[in-house]
């Protein structure tokens, strides 16, 4: 099967497996794991922050950030389609006791003026704004990139109101590669950031959160409270080091595959691409076929391609390390077959 459901399905490389086997380890709760320390120092340097902390998932990293930055009963401003709001199980309310204030963005990017208008707290009837959350690239908007310049405008609003900014940068590396800019161009405009090691970078487990030393000290305690304190975690840090040092630049290959596939979809009747493809996510609109996204995904599966129904008539296709150009060409052939022989009739 050609698996285009997500870049989370990537399998670790042989080199990652070897480094896991060779990793020098120690109890990380005691901060005795040298391989984990190396990963966290590397990540902090790449992200331009004082310190970094390994967490078991992007969701855990985002939630720790909310827990550190916010107090009970506060509010966070985020984009209405953001991962924190839509796909983290209501954790901000369940764990942090805060409420989200979702606002509409343009292809996932919020406008600084809209954010400023949403900031609240002087009226006793209102929740107090405690945090602004960004997402880059934006999953639900089709992997779109928010430029550092746009992030700067939001950061300046946040500074005026003395608010922290957290970046869900699960696919920040994709944004950096797409714009050919270092990650620090983006992270200079946020207080804290989370990046995922186990999506396009191919590591088996984990994410990184980064920020000031004070933030990381508090985050470490919240990680422990959430059950994220690990012991001989160097076996997980070792592939993470490979992910950050050897797997970032190659993301451009995934982007090219996604853009090529989008061009093939554009050429087919009854199919269209919902968003311009900027990175590794293709949102395919199947509404003109008369099928739902779930029905279309079943047809794809019958023909050897796995994809995700993402909205009633939107199918998401995600390119990644384990999808070759041959796989993408075969996927395009399957789409042509479905349109000409099955859906067309």
Secondary structure per residue as TSV (DSSP state, phi and psi in degrees):
chain	resnum	aa	ss	phi	psi
A	1	X	-	360.0	140.1
A	2	X	E	-89.0	113.9
A	3	X	E	-99.4	103.1
A	4	X	-	-111.5	20.4
A	5	X	S	-65.9	-40.4
A	6	X	-	-169.6	159.7
A	7	X	G	-79.6	0.0
A	8	X	G	-74.6	-13.5
A	9	X	G	-86.1	0.6
A	10	X	-	-59.3	143.5
A	11	X	-	-97.8	141.8
A	12	X	-	-63.6	151.3
A	13	X	-	-77.4	165.4
A	14	X	H	-60.7	-37.7
A	15	X	H	-64.8	-38.2
A	16	X	H	-63.0	-43.2
A	17	X	H	-60.1	-43.1
A	18	X	H	-64.1	-42.5
A	19	X	H	-67.5	-31.9
A	20	X	H	-62.5	-42.7
A	21	X	H	-64.3	-38.6
A	22	X	H	-86.4	-10.2
A	23	X	-	-58.4	134.2
A	24	X	-	-80.0	130.0
A	25	X	-	-127.2	165.2
A	26	X	-	-165.8	174.0
A	27	X	B	-74.9	112.0
A	28	X	G	-75.0	-23.2
A	29	X	G	-63.4	-34.1
A	30	X	G	-84.6	0.1
A	31	X	T	63.0	38.0
A	32	X	-	-102.9	6.3
A	33	X	-	-94.4	109.2
A	34	X	H	-68.2	-32.3
A	35	X	H	-70.8	-38.2
A	36	X	H	-66.8	-40.9
A	37	X	H	-60.8	-39.6
A	38	X	H	-63.1	-44.1
A	39	X	H	-61.5	-46.6
A	40	X	H	-66.7	-37.1
A	41	X	H	-67.1	-41.3
A	42	X	H	-61.9	-46.6
A	43	X	H	-63.9	-43.6
A	44	X	H	-59.4	-41.4
A	45	X	H	-65.4	-44.3
A	46	X	H	-65.2	-31.7
A	47	X	H	-94.6	-4.1
A	48	X	T	69.7	31.8
A	49	X	-	-119.6	162.1
A	50	X	S	-63.9	-44.3
A	51	X	E	-145.3	163.1
A	52	X	E	-137.0	160.5
A	53	X	E	-140.8	131.8
A	54	X	E	-77.0	133.1
A	55	X	E	-128.5	161.1
A	56	X	S	-74.8	-21.2
A	57	X	-	-157.0	165.2
A	58	X	H	-63.8	-39.1
A	59	X	H	-61.6	-44.8
A	60	X	H	-61.4	-40.5
A	61	X	H	-63.9	-44.9
A	62	X	H	-62.8	-42.5
A	63	X	H	-69.5	-35.9
A	64	X	H	-61.9	-41.0
A	65	X	H	-60.8	-44.8
A	66	X	H	-62.2	-43.1
A	67	X	H	-64.3	-36.7
A	68	X	H	-73.6	-43.3
A	69	X	H	-78.1	-28.7
A	70	X	-	-110.9	157.8
A	71	X	-	-110.9	158.4
A	72	X	T	-51.6	131.1
A	73	X	T	87.9	-0.3
A	74	X	-	-82.2	-176.3
A	75	X	E	-132.9	145.5
A	76	X	E	-116.9	139.4
A	77	X	E	-94.6	128.2
A	78	X	E	-151.5	166.5
A	79	X	E	-75.5	145.0
A	80	X	T	-64.0	-21.6
A	81	X	T	-103.8	11.9
A	82	X	-	-67.2	153.5
A	83	X	H	-61.9	-41.9
A	84	X	H	-59.4	-37.4
A	85	X	H	-81.8	-40.6
A	86	X	H	-94.5	-28.8
A	87	X	S	-130.5	21.4
A	88	X	S	-120.9	28.9
A	89	X	T	65.9	25.1
A	90	X	T	65.9	25.9
A	91	X	H	-64.7	-30.4
A	92	X	H	-62.1	-34.8
A	93	X	H	-81.1	-41.0
A	94	X	H	-67.3	-39.4
A	95	X	T	-101.0	-45.4
A	96	X	T	-92.6	-15.5
A	97	X	-	65.9	35.4
A	98	X	-	-118.7	164.5
A	99	X	E	-114.3	144.2
A	100	X	E	-82.5	147.1
A	101	X	E	-118.8	88.2
A	102	X	E	-78.6	135.4
A	103	X	E	-125.3	153.3
A	104	X	-	-76.8	131.5
A	105	X	-	-108.0	176.0
A	106	X	B	-105.8	107.6
A	107	X	T	52.0	42.1
A	108	X	T	89.7	-12.7
A	109	X	B	-98.5	126.4
A	110	X	-	-84.0	149.6
A	111	X	-	-87.3	137.5
A	112	X	H	-59.4	-37.3
A	113	X	H	-67.1	-38.6
A	114	X	H	-64.3	-38.4
A	115	X	H	-65.2	-44.8
A	116	X	H	-61.7	-37.6
A	117	X	H	-68.0	-24.4
A	118	X	H	-87.2	-12.6
A	119	X	-	-68.6	129.9
A	120	X	-	-133.3	170.9
A	121	X	-	146.5	-16.0
A	122	X	S	-80.8	-22.5
A	123	X	S	-92.3	130.7
A	124	X	T	-65.7	-15.1
A	125	X	T	-80.8	-12.8
A	126	X	S	-105.6	152.9
A	127	X	-	-71.3	148.6
A	128	X	-	-86.2	131.3
A	129	X	E	-70.7	127.8
A	130	X	E	-113.9	-18.0
A	131	X	E	-164.0	147.1
A	132	X	E	-112.9	129.4
A	133	X	E	-115.3	131.4
A	134	X	E	-113.5	162.8
A	135	X	E	-136.4	127.4
A	136	X	S	-153.8	115.2
A	137	X	S	-71.6	163.7
A	138	X	B	-96.8	114.3
A	139	X	T	-59.3	-57.0
A	140	X	T	-68.2	-22.9
A	141	X	T	-89.5	15.6
A	142	X	T	85.6	31.8
A	143	X	S	72.1	29.1
A	144	X	B	-76.2	153.9
A	145	X	-	-103.9	132.1
A	146	X	-	-94.6	124.5
A	147	X	-	-70.1	154.7
A	148	X	H	-57.5	-32.8
A	149	X	H	-63.7	-41.4
A	150	X	H	-67.4	-38.2
A	151	X	H	-64.6	-36.3
A	152	X	H	-61.3	-42.1
A	153	X	H	-59.7	-41.8
A	154	X	H	-68.5	-40.3
A	155	X	H	-63.4	-36.9
A	156	X	H	-67.6	-36.9
A	157	X	H	-61.6	-46.0
A	158	X	H	-60.5	-42.7
A	159	X	H	-62.7	-39.8
A	160	X	H	-62.2	-31.1
A	161	X	T	-102.7	8.7
A	162	X	T	57.8	44.9
A	163	X	-	-114.8	140.6
A	164	X	E	-76.0	157.5
A	165	X	E	-124.7	127.0
A	166	X	E	-111.9	136.3
A	167	X	E	-108.1	117.0
A	168	X	E	-78.7	93.1
A	169	X	E	-105.2	42.2
A	170	X	T	-48.7	-40.3
A	171	X	T	-116.2	35.2
A	172	X	H	-59.4	-34.8
A	173	X	H	-61.5	-35.4
A	174	X	H	-63.4	-40.7
A	175	X	H	-63.3	-44.8
A	176	X	H	-63.1	-43.2
A	177	X	H	-67.0	-40.1
A	178	X	H	-61.9	-39.1
A	179	X	H	-94.2	-2.8
A	180	X	T	56.6	47.7
A	181	X	-	-133.5	150.5
A	182	X	-	-67.7	156.4
A	183	X	T	-62.7	-28.4
A	184	X	H	-65.3	-22.6
A	185	X	H	-61.2	-30.8
A	186	X	H	-88.6	-46.4
A	187	X	H	-74.1	-14.3
A	188	X	T	-65.0	-18.2
A	189	X	T	-105.1	22.4
A	190	X	-	-137.6	156.2
A	191	X	S	-79.5	-43.2
A	192	X	E	-138.5	160.8
A	193	X	E	-147.7	146.8
A	194	X	E	-120.4	131.6
A	195	X	E	-125.6	148.1
A	196	X	E	-100.9	132.7
A	197	X	S	-91.6	-18.0
A	198	X	S	-107.6	21.4
A	199	X	S	-103.6	-114.6
A	200	X	T	-62.7	-21.8
A	201	X	T	-79.8	-12.9
A	202	X	-	84.4	0.6
A	203	X	-	-68.0	154.4
A	204	X	S	-75.2	-30.1
A	205	X	S	-149.8	142.5
A	206	X	-	110.8	157.7
A	207	X	E	-136.1	171.9
A	208	X	E	-125.0	136.4
A	209	X	E	-114.7	145.8
A	210	X	E	-142.2	151.1
A	211	X	E	178.2	-151.8
A	212	X	-	-72.4	164.0
A	213	X	H	-61.2	-37.5
A	214	X	H	-63.9	-42.9
A	215	X	H	-61.8	-45.3
A	216	X	H	-66.3	-35.7
A	217	X	H	-60.5	-43.6
A	218	X	H	-70.1	-38.3
A	219	X	H	-64.2	-37.1
A	220	X	H	-61.4	-39.6
A	221	X	H	-68.9	-41.2
A	222	X	H	-65.2	-35.7
A	223	X	H	-60.8	-41.8
A	224	X	H	-62.9	-44.7
A	225	X	H	-59.9	-33.9
A	226	X	T	-88.0	7.7
A	227	X	T	82.1	20.4
A	228	X	-	-99.7	8.2
A	229	X	-	-73.5	124.7
A	230	X	-	-114.2	158.8
A	231	X	S	-97.6	-106.1
A	232	X	B	-76.6	69.4
A	233	X	T	-82.9	-1.1
A	234	X	H	-58.3	-26.0
A	235	X	H	-67.5	-22.5
A	236	X	H	-92.3	-30.2
A	237	X	H	-70.8	-34.6
A	238	X	H	-58.6	-50.3
A	239	X	H	-67.3	-25.6
A	240	X	H	-65.0	-36.7
A	241	X	H	-64.7	-43.5
A	242	X	H	-61.3	-41.3
A	243	X	H	-57.4	-44.5
A	244	X	H	-79.2	-27.2
A	245	X	H	-97.4	-21.9
A	246	X	H	-126.5	-10.7
A	247	X	S	-113.9	-1.4
A	248	X	S	-75.9	-53.2
A	249	X	T	-60.3	-32.1
A	250	X	T	-71.8	-7.8
A	251	X	H	-59.0	-25.8
A	252	X	H	-59.0	-33.1
A	253	X	H	-62.0	-41.8
A	254	X	H	-62.6	-40.5
A	255	X	H	-63.3	-43.1
A	256	X	H	-64.9	-38.8
A	257	X	H	-62.1	-43.0
A	258	X	H	-65.8	-41.8
A	259	X	H	-66.8	-38.6
A	260	X	H	-65.0	-43.5
A	261	X	H	-62.7	-39.5
A	262	X	H	-61.3	-38.6
A	263	X	H	-62.6	-39.5
A	264	X	H	-66.9	-38.8
A	265	X	H	-65.4	-41.4
A	266	X	H	-56.6	-32.3
A	267	X	T	-82.0	-6.7
A	268	X	S	-97.6	137.2
A	269	X	T	-68.6	148.9
A	270	X	T	74.9	-3.8
A	271	X	-	-123.8	147.2
A	272	X	E	-151.3	162.8
A	273	X	E	-95.8	125.7
A	274	X	S	-72.0	-34.0
A	275	X	S	-131.4	146.5
A	276	X	-	-58.5	133.2
A	277	X	-	-82.7	122.1
A	278	X	-	-111.6	-27.1
A	279	X	S	-132.5	-118.0
A	280	X	S	-114.1	16.5
A	281	X	E	-119.2	129.7
A	282	X	E	-116.0	121.0
A	283	X	E	-101.1	110.5
A	284	X	E	-102.0	123.2
A	285	X	E	-90.2	119.7
A	286	X	-	-109.8	15.6
A	287	X	G	-59.9	-34.8
A	288	X	G	-73.4	-10.0
A	289	X	G	-80.6	-14.8
A	290	X	T	82.7	4.1
A	291	X	-	-105.8	155.6
A	292	X	-	-81.1	165.9
A	293	X	H	-62.3	-36.2
A	294	X	H	-65.6	-40.7
A	295	X	H	-65.3	-40.9
A	296	X	H	-66.5	-40.3
A	297	X	H	-62.5	-36.3
A	298	X	H	-64.1	-40.3
A	299	X	H	-63.5	-41.4
A	300	X	H	-60.5	-45.1
A	301	X	H	-61.1	-40.1
A	302	X	H	-62.0	-21.1
A	303	X	T	-111.3	19.8
A	304	X	T	89.7	15.8
A	305	X	E	-126.6	129.2
A	306	X	E	-100.7	133.6
A	307	X	-	-146.5	172.7
A	308	X	E	-113.6	131.5
A	309	X	E	-73.2	121.0
A	310	X	E	-108.1	-21.8
A	311	X	E	-155.1	172.8
A	312	X	T	-49.5	-37.4
A	313	X	T	-129.2	20.5
A	314	X	E	-115.0	127.9
A	315	X	E	-109.5	130.7
A	316	X	E	-98.6	131.7
A	317	X	E	-122.6	125.5
A	318	X	E	-122.7	123.6
A	319	X	-	-86.8	154.1
A	320	X	-	-164.3	-176.1
A	321	X	T	-57.8	-34.5
A	322	X	T	-89.0	9.2
A	323	X	-	-114.0	117.1
A	324	X	-	-90.1	172.9
A	325	X	H	-63.0	-36.1
A	326	X	H	-62.0	-41.6
A	327	X	H	-61.6	-41.9
A	328	X	H	-66.8	-40.7
A	329	X	H	-64.1	-38.9
A	330	X	H	-66.5	-37.2
A	331	X	H	-61.9	-43.5
A	332	X	H	-61.4	-38.4
A	333	X	H	-64.3	-39.5
A	334	X	H	-63.8	-41.7
A	335	X	H	-63.5	-41.7
A	336	X	H	-62.4	-41.3
A	337	X	H	-61.9	-46.5
A	338	X	I	-62.9	-42.2
A	339	X	I	-68.1	-42.4
A	340	X	I	-82.4	-35.5
A	341	X	I	-106.8	-30.6
A	342	X	I	-109.3	-56.8
A	343	X	I	-70.5	-39.7
A	344	X	-	-61.4	-23.2
A	345	X	-	-92.1	360.0
